[in-house]
Amino acid sequence: MRKLLFLAGAMLLAHAAQAAQAGKIIFVAGNATIAANAAVLDAPVGEGELLSTGADGYIYIKTIDNGLFILRPNTQARIASYHVDAANPVNTRIKLELISGVARSQSGQAVKLARQNFRFNTPVAAIGVRGTDFTVFTDSDTSRVTVLSGGITMSGFAGACRPEGTGPCEGNAARELSAAQKGQLLQVQRGQSAPQLLQGNSSLAPDVVAPPRVDEPGKNSGGGTASTTEPSLDPKKDLTLKAEKANQEAQVAANVPGKTGPDVGESKPPYLEVTPTPPDPVVTLPPKEVSWGRWTAIADQPATSGLSKAGAERLGTTEDFVLFRSRSGSTFATPVQGSMAFVMNSGEAYVRDTSTKEKVAATLSNGELSFDFGKATFATKFDVTTKAADSFKMASTGRVGADGLFSSTIFGIPSENMSVTGALNSLNGATYIFQGSPDAGRHMINGVTTWTK
């Protein structure tokens, strides 16, 4: 009985020790290994397994969320963790580690939904993303990164930025790089906290240190310039590569000499160049539209909106106003670093005397709205004035999400006397509705404001 219990326990431990699958190999060439075994097409890649390529080695990995992780020659890396929670992306945790060499990472769907929980580590730096395609070179003392699409944030390991952390490192030392900064790269050397921006130093670029193959997804035939299209990872390429592998194995079985080696035993199957499948065109959707309306009639003014709107989700309501965002279109991605201030463009508000029930129109002035994206917070304030010269000061602070939605988190103290529900529709505009009492309930003020850079 003891023996049976021991064997059962050992089997359970062995099963628990198996790494969760993070992706699979969709292409391999040259000398390449995974967990000390030869890397082969369609092999699963587990969390924590060491990936290595030799001087002629390449590995293309398709992650479980349809992302891409590519290792070029003389590279060591691992997918430290790839936990995806599609139902609740806040629980997603993804970490890639480049130990040495050159690797490229293209964000999958899970990363795009939870980029605040993605981390790409090198021996000296941490990299975070905004739904991005980027390439990294590293050795034990220096890391450099270039961006093909989207943007990244990079920080050296210092202070609160530690290798064991998750998500992008925040703080004054973090630096951003976007695909729009063509020819530029960020570099971190051991002991540095803030990356250095290098202008047009192409000889140091990862694509020069270890150039991509001509069939690398998202690269053109010249090998060094990023395509503006997404990589093609469709099944046709897998089928082509499988046919190539079968042809190579058949040649070896028939004792057909390969490209190199003095005899059959030392020969290598010849590599057949594969014409990559043309990538699907990228469809750029317009951003989701933020709109508002007044759902109540006031005096002789009819309502301008209902509480629902076709093709839109309702973000919130006040006593008189409603805020919508269209369901179709691209969702705004909030930056992970930096700050921004807006000026009030327009506004509409009403002040209700809670004792007499009288409601009067008011004007808004001295408006301020600012965001600290590194801390994911906002602050806003403005003055409200009625025709009778009644004047009130309104203010609020709160949190901003990764999708550009923001709302108050503190309400009921004198310095913050209103609740806010709003949305960034770009880095150039925001809209929010508000409601609150500046004088312990004697008056209730609600309205809407729009803001621009």
C-alpha positions in Angstrom: 0.0 0.0 0.0 2.8 2.4 0.9 4.5 1.6 -2.4 1.2 2.4 -4.3 0.8 5.6 -2.4 4.4 6.6 -3.2 4.0 5.9 -6.9 0.7 7.8 -7.0 2.3 10.7 -5.2 5.3 10.7 -7.6 3.0 10.7 -10.6 1.1 13.6 -9.2 4.3 15.6 -8.5 5.6 14.8 -12.0 2.3 16.0 -13.6 2.4 19.2 -11.5 6.0 19.8 -12.5 5.1 19.8 -16.2 5.3 23.3 -17.6 2.1 24.9 -18.9 2.2 25.3 -22.6 3.0 28.8 -23.7 3.0 28.2 -27.5 4.3 26.0 -30.3 7.2 26.1 -32.8 5.9 27.1 -36.3 9.4 27.2 -37.9 12.8 26.0 -37.0 16.1 26.0 -38.9 19.7 25.2 -38.1 21.0 24.4 -34.7 18.2 25.0 -32.2 17.2 23.4 -28.9 14.4 23.5 -26.4 15.0 22.3 -22.9 18.2 20.6 -24.2 16.3 18.7 -26.9 16.4 19.4 -30.6 13.7 21.9 -31.5 11.3 20.5 -34.1 8.3 21.8 -36.0 5.0 21.8 -34.0 6.8 21.0 -30.7 5.0 22.6 -27.7 6.9 25.3 -25.8 6.4 25.2 -22.0 6.8 27.9 -19.5 10.3 28.2 -18.2 11.9 26.0 -20.8 15.3 27.2 -22.1 15.3 28.0 -25.8 18.7 28.2 -27.6 19.9 28.8 -31.1 23.4 28.2 -32.6 25.2 30.3 -35.2 22.8 29.2 -37.9 19.7 28.7 -35.7 16.3 30.2 -35.9 13.1 29.5 -33.9 9.7 31.0 -34.6 7.1 30.5 -31.8 3.4 31.1 -32.1 2.1 31.9 -28.6 -1.2 30.6 -27.3 -2.8 34.0 -27.9 -1.5 34.2 -31.5 1.5 36.4 -30.7 5.0 35.8 -32.1 8.3 35.2 -30.3 11.3 34.8 -32.6 14.9 33.8 -31.7 17.6 34.6 -34.1 21.2 33.0 -34.2 23.3 32.7 -31.0 20.4 33.5 -28.7 19.2 32.1 -25.4 15.7 33.0 -24.0 12.7 31.5 -22.2 9.0 32.2 -21.8 9.1 32.5 -18.0 5.3 32.6 -17.7 2.3 32.8 -20.1 -0.9 32.7 -18.0 -3.9 33.9 -20.0 -7.3 34.6 -18.5 -9.5 35.5 -21.5 -12.6 35.9 -19.3 -10.9 38.3 -16.9 -7.7 39.8 -18.5 -6.7 41.5 -15.3 -5.5 38.1 -14.2 -3.3 37.5 -17.2 0.4 37.3 -16.4 3.0 37.2 -19.2 6.8 37.4 -18.9 9.5 36.8 -21.5 13.2 36.6 -20.7 16.0 37.2 -23.2 19.3 36.0 -21.7 21.6 36.8 -24.6 21.3 37.4 -28.4 18.5 38.9 -30.5 14.8 38.2 -30.2 11.6 39.7 -31.5 8.3 39.9 -29.7 4.9 40.7 -31.4 2.0 41.1 -29.0 -0.8 38.5 -29.0 -4.4 39.2 -28.2 -3.9 38.5 -24.4 -1.0 41.0 -24.2 -3.1 43.7 -26.0 -5.9 43.2 -23.4 -3.6 43.2 -20.4 -0.4 45.1 -21.4 -0.1 46.3 -17.8 0.7 42.6 -16.9 3.3 42.0 -19.6 7.1 42.1 -19.0 10.1 41.4 -21.3 13.2 41.1 -19.2 16.9 41.2 -20.2 19.8 40.9 -17.8 19.8 44.7 -17.3 16.4 46.1 -18.3 12.6 45.7 -18.2 10.4 46.4 -21.2 6.7 47.0 -21.3 4.4 47.4 -24.3 1.3 49.1 -25.7 0.3 46.3 -28.1 3.6 46.2 -29.9 6.1 44.6 -32.3 9.7 45.1 -31.2 13.2 43.6 -31.4 15.8 43.4 -28.7 19.5 42.7 -28.5 21.2 41.9 -25.2 24.4 40.6 -23.7 25.1 40.5 -19.9 25.8 44.3 -19.8 23.9 46.1 -22.5 20.4 45.9 -24.0 19.1 47.7 -27.1 15.5 47.8 -28.5 13.9 49.0 -31.7 10.2 49.2 -32.4 8.4 48.0 -35.5 4.9 49.0 -34.5 3.2 50.5 -31.5 5.4 51.6 -28.6 7.4 50.3 -25.7 8.5 51.6 -22.3 12.0 50.6 -21.0 13.7 51.0 -17.7 17.0 49.8 -16.2 16.9 47.7 -13.0 17.2 50.1 -10.2 15.1 51.2 -7.2 11.6 49.7 -7.4 12.3 48.2 -10.9 13.3 44.7 -10.1 13.8 41.6 -12.4 11.2 39.7 -10.4 8.5 42.3 -11.0 5.6 42.1 -13.4 4.3 44.6 -15.9 6.2 47.7 -17.1 8.4 49.6 -14.6 7.1 53.1 -13.9 8.8 56.2 -12.6 11.0 59.0 -13.7 13.7 56.6 -15.1 11.3 55.0 -17.6 11.6 56.0 -21.3 9.3 55.4 -24.2 10.0 54.6 -27.8 7.4 54.3 -30.6 7.5 53.1 -34.2 7.1 56.7 -35.3 10.7 57.4 -34.1 12.3 55.7 -37.1 16.0 55.0 -37.0 16.1 55.5 -33.2 16.7 52.9 -30.4 16.8 52.8 -26.6 19.9 51.4 -24.9 20.4 50.5 -21.3 23.8 49.5 -19.8 24.4 47.7 -16.5 24.0 50.1 -13.6 21.9 52.6 -15.6 18.3 53.3 -14.5 17.3 55.6 -17.3 17.7 54.3 -20.9 19.6 56.4 -23.5 18.0 57.3 -26.8 20.4 56.7 -29.7 19.7 58.7 -32.8 20.2 56.9 -36.1 23.0 54.5 -35.0 22.0 51.7 -37.3 25.1 49.7 -36.7 23.9 48.9 -33.1 20.4 48.0 -34.2 19.3 44.4 -33.3 18.4 43.8 -37.0 22.1 44.5 -37.9 23.6 42.4 -35.1 21.4 39.4 -36.1 19.5 40.0 -39.3 16.1 38.4 -39.9 15.6 35.7 -42.4 13.9 36.7 -45.7 10.8 34.8 -44.7 10.5 36.2 -41.2 6.8 37.3 -40.8 6.4 41.1 -41.0 9.8 41.6 -42.7 10.4 42.5 -46.3 12.7 40.6 -48.6 15.6 42.9 -47.7 15.5 41.5 -44.2 16.1 44.7 -42.3 13.0 46.9 -42.7 9.8 46.3 -40.9 6.7 45.8 -42.9 3.6 47.8 -42.1 1.5 44.6 -42.0 0.9 42.1 -39.3 2.8 38.8 -39.4 1.1 36.0 -41.3 0.8 32.9 -39.0 -1.9 31.1 -41.0 -2.0 27.3 -41.4 -0.8 27.4 -45.0 2.7 28.3 -43.8 2.7 25.4 -41.3 1.7 23.0 -44.1 4.5 24.2 -46.4 7.0 23.8 -43.6 5.7 20.3 -42.8 6.1 19.3 -46.4 9.6 20.7 -46.5 10.5 18.7 -43.4 9.1 15.5 -44.8 11.1 16.0 -48.0 14.3 16.5 -46.1 13.7 13.4 -44.0 13.1 11.4 -47.2 16.4 12.6 -48.7 18.3 11.5 -45.6 16.6 8.1 -45.6 17.6 7.7 -49.3 21.2 8.6 -48.4 21.1 11.7 -50.5 24.0 14.0 -49.6 23.0 17.4 -48.3 24.8 20.8 -48.5 27.7 20.0 -46.3 29.7 17.1 -44.9 32.2 14.7 -46.4 29.8 11.7 -46.2 26.1 10.9 -45.7 26.5 10.6 -41.9 27.7 14.2 -41.6 25.5 15.7 -44.2 22.6 18.1 -43.4 19.3 18.1 -45.3 19.3 20.9 -47.8 17.2 23.9 -46.7 14.6 24.9 -49.3 13.8 28.6 -49.3 10.1 29.1 -48.6 8.2 32.0 -50.1 6.2 33.4 -47.2 2.5 33.6 -47.4 1.5 37.2 -48.2 0.2 38.7 -45.0 -3.4 39.9 -44.7 -3.8 43.6 -45.1 -4.2 45.6 -41.8 -7.6 47.1 -41.4 -7.4 50.3 -39.4 -10.7 51.0 -37.6 -11.7 54.5 -36.6 -11.6 55.2 -32.9 -14.7 54.6 -30.8 -16.9 57.7 -30.7 -17.7 59.3 -27.4 -21.0 61.3 -27.3 -23.4 62.7 -24.8 -27.0 64.0 -24.5 -29.4 65.6 -22.1 -32.1 63.0 -21.4 -34.4 65.3 -19.4 -36.5 68.3 -20.5 -35.7 71.5 -18.7 -38.1 74.5 -18.8 -38.8 75.0 -22.5 -35.9 72.9 -23.7 -36.8 69.3 -24.8 -34.5 66.4 -24.1 -31.8 65.8 -26.7 -31.2 62.1 -26.0 -32.7 59.0 -24.6 -31.0 56.8 -22.0 -30.0 54.4 -24.7 -28.4 54.8 -28.1 -28.2 52.3 -31.0 -24.8 50.9 -31.5 -23.4 52.4 -28.3 -22.8 51.5 -24.7 -23.9 53.8 -21.9 -21.0 54.8 -19.7 -22.9 56.7 -17.1 -25.7 59.1 -16.3 -26.4 62.1 -14.0 -29.6 63.8 -13.1 -29.9 65.3 -16.6 -27.0 64.0 -18.8 -26.0 60.6 -20.3 -22.6 59.6 -21.8 -22.1 57.0 -24.5 -19.3 55.3 -26.4 -19.8 53.5 -29.7 -19.4 49.7 -29.6 -17.6 49.6 -33.0 -14.2 51.0 -33.7 -10.8 50.8 -32.1 -10.5 51.2 -28.4 -8.2 54.0 -27.2 -5.1 52.6 -25.5 -4.0 54.7 -22.5 -0.2 55.4 -22.4 1.6 53.7 -19.6 3.9 56.6 -18.8 3.9 60.4 -19.0 1.3 63.1 -18.1 -1.0 65.4 -20.1 -3.2 68.4 -19.4 -6.3 69.5 -21.3 -8.3 72.7 -21.5 -12.1 73.0 -21.4 -13.6 73.2 -24.8 -17.3 73.4 -24.0 -19.7 72.6 -21.2 -23.4 72.6 -20.1 -24.5 72.5 -16.5 -27.5 73.1 -14.3 -27.8 74.1 -10.6 -30.8 72.8 -8.6 -31.9 74.3 -5.3 -32.8 71.2 -3.3 -35.3 73.2 -1.1 -37.2 75.0 -3.8 -36.6 72.4 -6.6 -35.8 75.3 -8.9 -33.2 74.5 -11.6 -31.2 77.2 -13.4 -28.6 77.1 -16.1 -25.0 77.8 -15.3 -21.7 78.6 -17.0 -18.4 76.9 -16.5 -15.0 78.5 -16.3 -11.4 78.1 -15.2 -11.4 74.4 -16.1 -8.5 72.1 -15.6 -8.1 68.4 -16.4 -4.8 66.5 -16.1 -3.7 62.9 -16.3 -0.7 61.1 -14.8 -0.5 58.0 -16.9 2.3 56.5 -14.9 0.1 56.5 -11.8 -3.2 55.9 -13.8 -4.8 58.9 -12.2 -6.6 62.1 -13.2 -7.6 65.4 -11.5 -10.1 68.0 -12.6 -11.7 71.2 -11.3 -13.7 74.2 -12.6 -15.9 77.1 -11.4 -19.7 77.2 -11.8 -21.6 80.5 -12.0 -25.3 81.2 -12.4 -27.0 84.3 -13.8 -27.8 85.3 -10.2 -24.0 85.4 -9.6 -24.0 82.4 -7.4 -20.5 80.8 -7.7 -19.3 77.3 -6.8 -16.0 75.5 -7.0 -16.1 71.9 -8.1 -13.3 69.3 -8.0 -12.6 65.6 -8.3 -9.8 63.0 -8.6 -9.9 59.4 -9.7 -8.5 56.5 -11.7 -8.0 56.1 -15.5 -8.2 52.6 -17.1 -6.1 51.1 -19.9 -9.1 51.6 -22.3 -9.3 55.4 -21.6 -12.3 55.3 -19.3 -11.9 57.3 -16.1 -14.1 57.9 -13.0 -13.9 59.3 -9.5 -12.7 57.2 -6.6 -13.1 59.8 -3.8 -16.3 61.7 -3.1 -17.8 63.5 -0.1 -14.9 65.5 1.3 -14.8 69.3 0.9 -11.9 69.4 -1.6 -13.6 66.8 -3.9 -17.2 67.4 -4.1 -18.4 65.8 -7.4 -18.4 62.4 -9.1 -17.1 62.1 -12.6 -17.5 59.6 -15.4 -15.6 60.1 -18.6 -13.6 58.8 -21.6 -10.5 59.8 -23.5 -11.2 59.4 -27.2 -7.6 60.3 -28.1 -4.6 62.0 -26.7 -6.2 65.2 -28.0 -9.7 65.0 -26.5 -11.8 63.9 -23.5 -15.4 64.1 -22.4 -17.0 63.6 -19.0 -20.3 64.1 -17.1 -20.4 65.2 -13.5 -22.7 65.6 -10.5 -22.1 66.9 -7.0 -23.0 69.3 -4.2 -20.6 72.1 -3.2 -22.5 73.1 -0.1 -23.6 70.0 1.9 -26.6 69.3 -0.2 -28.2 72.7 -0.5 -27.5 72.8 -4.2 -27.0 69.9 -6.7 -25.0 70.6 -9.8 -24.7 68.3 -12.8 -23.5 68.7 -16.4 -21.1 67.7 -19.1 -17.7 69.0 -20.3 -15.6 68.4 -23.4 -11.8 68.9 -23.4 -9.0 69.4 -25.9 -5.3 69.7 -25.9 
